[in-house]
Amino acid sequence: MIVVTGAAGFIGSCMVKRLNEAGYTDLLLVDDFLRPDKKRNLEGKQYRGSVHRIQFVRWLERNHLDVEAIIHLGARTDTTETRVEIFDELNLEYSRALWMLCSGFNIPLYYASSAATYGLGEAGFSDDHTLIPILKPLNPYGQSKQDFDLWVLQMVGEKGFDAGQPPAWAGFKFFNVYGPNEYHKGRMASVILHTARKIKATGAMQLFRSHRPDFADGEQSRDFIYVKDVTDVLLHFLENKTPNGIYNLGTGKARSFYDLAKGTFHALGLEPNISFIDTPADIRDTYQYFTQAEMDKLRAAGFQEPFYGLEEGIEDYVQRYLDKEEAIY
């Protein structure tokens, strides 16, 4: 049995779909399952059963012999949430508990970290373990992911002692993931979803003006990765012997918000109508102008498949899902 936490969420539900496509149906899904707008993410999925997040630790203690691996994607992901205790409970302590159980029960563990750990990118975007301690996240969400990564490195002996580890493990610093099944995320959904909705409603799109002389308006850039590529990478690690470690998971190629908006217009069959507004003053000083994953480590781990290009991913997302009453993958 494969366990997927956060299974009713965006990436989690897409992971369940990818596992089904690969022939895995003996799945246990873990989430809170309380939000009706997330339940549709599981429509048509095949799985053996489900367990509420709060009950899962106790379930695992009793049923660990049935578990082949855990893909831990459940987390509080709201970057606007400021209560540190929420992230300590849901992102840090919960993940620590799963790590310790997987170590004790000899269960492989694959978990979601985040590119939010890189902050403004002052230290670059390398997933070299020796550089992780110097990263400076910008918000409690990013800090919670950073704290768990640092704790993991301590557990595996890279900070002085070996306190035990799962037989196979990997953490993935997700960059800007977009794709179907994110419709419930509200303001935390991808820029592509918001852009498509804005264009459909108004026929136009406004982007933030640049407030730095080294970036033209709209040339602020991110490493956007399609969720189908994310699930392919996770499946690769599940099915293959790969080096344990913390990995970047982006495309390795930054693309501008202007390119994103233009690609969304084209996917909708429209000519671009793009204008610029000032970046709000309250976020201007901490606004990221560039992110780009260094991907050599992931490629060296054996994943050699090409990633969706931005325009290709937008076209698939918009035309197969967003333009069809936000269909589920």
N, C-alpha and C positions, 0 to 999 in steps of 0.2 A: 504494500500500500504506500502511495505517495501522499504526503500531506501538503496542502497549500494554505497558508494563512493569508488573511486579507482577500479571500477568494471571491467575495462579492464586489470587490472594488475594481478599479480600472485595470491595472496591470495584472492583478490576481485572477480576474475572470478571463482575461486574454490568455493567461498561462494555462488555465483549465482547458480552454478551447484548444490550445496548441498541444497539450498532453493528449487530449482526445484524438486529435488528428494523427498523433504518433502511435496510437493504439492503447494508450493508458486510460482505463476506465475505473480501476480500483483506486479511487481517490477519496480522501477525507478532506472536506472543506471546512476551514475555520474562519469565523468572522463574528460580528455581533448580530448580523441578519435582521436588524430592527428597522432599517430604512426601506420603505417600499420602493423608492426610486432606484435602489441598488439591486433589488430582487430580480428585475428583468435582465440583469447582466448574466444570470445563471440559466436563463431560458434555453432549452435545447442541449444543455451540457449533461454529460454522463459522469456520475460519481456514485460511490457506495453510500456515503453518509455525510453528515455535517455535525459540527460541535461548536457551541458558542465559545468565543475567545476566552472568557473568564473560566470556563470549565476545562479548557484544553490541557493545561498543565497537569491537572489531576488525571485526565483521560490518558495522557501520554505515560504517566507513571504506571498506570494499570495495563496499558495495551502496547507498550513499546516494542514487544516482539513482533508485532504485525507491521511495523513501520520500516520501510526501506530507505526513505529520505524525507527531509522536510525542506520545502521552499518557502521561506519566511518573508512574505511581502506585506504583512499587516503592519500598519504604523499610523500614527497621527501625522498628517502631512501638511497641515495648515500653517503656512509660513507667516501668517498674520497673528497667530495665537502667541501671546506673550507670557502665559503662565508656565513657568519652567517645570513646576511639579507635574503638569499634565504629560509633558514629554518624558520626564524622568520615569513616570509610571508606565506609559504605554510603549515608548520607544527604547528606553534604556533597560529598566529593570525586567520587563517582560522578555526582551531579547536575551539578557543575561541568563534568565531562568531556562530558556530553550537551549542555549549553548551548553549549560551545565548538564542538562538532561541528555542532550545528544552526545556529549562527551562520555557520560557515565553509561549510556546504553548503546554506544557505538553506532550512532545514526548519522549519516552525512547531513550537513546543514548548508544551505545556500540562502543568503540573506541580502536584503536591499539596504545598501547605504545610500549616499546621495552626493551629487556634485555640489550641493549646498554647503558641503564641508569646505570647499575652496574659497568661500567668501568672495572678495573682490578679485581674487586671482593674483594677489601680490607675490605669492610663492610659486606661481605657475600651476599647471594642471597635470602634474606627474603623479602616478599611483605607486611610485617607489615607497616602500614601507618606511624608509628612514626619513622621508620628508613629511609624512603624515602628522607628526607631533607639532610642526610649526604652522599648520593651517589655522586660519582665523575665520570661522563661520560668522555670518552677519545676524543670525536670529536664533532663538531657542530651538527651532526645528533642526537647523543645520548643526547646532552644537550637540544635540542629542545623538545625531548620527555620528558625529566626530567622537563623542565620548565612548560610544560603543565600539567603534573601530579601534580606538586606543586601548580599550579594555581587552579586546580580542588579541591585539598584538602582545599585550602583557600576558595573557593566558597561554599563548603559544611560545613564549620564551624570548620574544624579540625585545623585551624591556627588562630582562634580567632573570626570569625564571620560567619554567614550564609547568603550568598548573593543570595541564590537560586540554585536549581538544578533540573534536569529532574526527572520525577516521578520514573523512574528506570534507572540506569546507571552502567556501568562497563568499566574499562580500562584493557587491557591485555598486559602484558609484554611478547611479543613473544620472544622465545629463537631462536634457529637455525632452521628455518622452511625450509623444502625442499619438492619438489614434482612437478607434472606436471604444465604446464602453466607458468613456469618461464624462458622460452627459450629466451625471449626478454631482459633479465636483464644484459646480458654481464658479466663483471667481478663481478657484484653484485649477480649473481646467486649462488646457493648453492654449497658447496664443492662436493656434490655427482654428480651434473650435470657436473662440470668440471672434476671430476675424471673419470666418464664414458666416456666422450669425449676423454680424454687423453689416456685412456686404449685402446679405439677403434682405435685411430690414431697411437699409438706407441707400444701397447702391454705391457706397463710398466707404473709405477706411482712413482713419487718422492714426498716424504713428507719432511717437515722441520725437521731438526735435533734439538734435545733438547739442550738448552744452560743453563739448570739448573740441578744441581746434583740430585734433588729430582724427576726428570722425565726422564724416558728412552726415546730414540729416538722414535717418533711416538706415544708416550703415552699422548701427549697433548690431552685434552678432552673437549668436548662440550656436551650440552644437545640438541640433535637433535630431532626435532619433525616433523612428517609427516603432510603435509597440510590438509589431510583428518581428522586428529584428531583435528586440529585447528578449522576447520569449524563445526565439531560436537560439540565442546565446545561452540562456538558462537551461534549455533542453540539452544543448551540447555538453554542458558541465555535468548534468545529471547522468548522461549516458556514456561519458568518456572519462578516462583517468586523466585528471588535469592537476597541475600544481596548486596546492592550497595557497590562498592569498586574497588580497583586496585588489580589485580590478576596476578600472574605468569602464564605463559602458556608454559610449557615445558613438558617433561615426568617425571622429577624428577630423572632421571638416566643419569649421564654423561657417554659418550662412547668415546673411543680414535679414533684418525684419522687413526691409523693402523687398528682398527676394521672396520672402514668405508671403507677403501681401500680394505681390504680383502673381505668384503661383496660385494663390487661392482664387483670385479673380479669373485667371485662365481656366482653372478646374471647373469653375461655375459657368464658363462660356461667356465671360464679360471682359470688356476692356478695363484696365486698371484706372481707378479714380482715387488717388492717394494724396493726402495732404498731411501737414505736420502741426502739432501743438506742443507747447512747452511741457517738459517733464515736470510733474508736480514737485513743488519745492520741498515737501516733506520726505521725498525719497530720492531727491536729486543727488545728494552726496554719497549715497550707498548704492546707486544704480549701476549694475554691471554693464559694461560696454562690450565685453568679449569673453566668451568661454569656448574652449576647444579641448576635447579629451586627447591625451596622449594614449595611443592604442597599441603600441608595440607589445606590451605585456600580454594583452588579451590575444593578439595574433600569435604570439609565441606559445600560448597555451593550446593552440591547435584549431582555433575557430578561424577559418579562412574564407567563409562565404561573404560575398559582397553585401553591403548595406543598401537599403533604399536611398536613392538620391532624394533631396528635398522635394523637388517638383514631382517626382514619381510617387513619393509617399503621400504628398498632398492630394494628388489626383486620385489615388486609391481610396484615401480616407473620405474625401469630399464626395466623389461620385458613387462609391459603393455603400457609404454609410450616412454621411451628413445630408446628402441630397435625396435620401430615401427615408425620410422621417426619422433620421438618427437611428438607423438600424443597428442591431447588436451583432458583434462578432462572436 
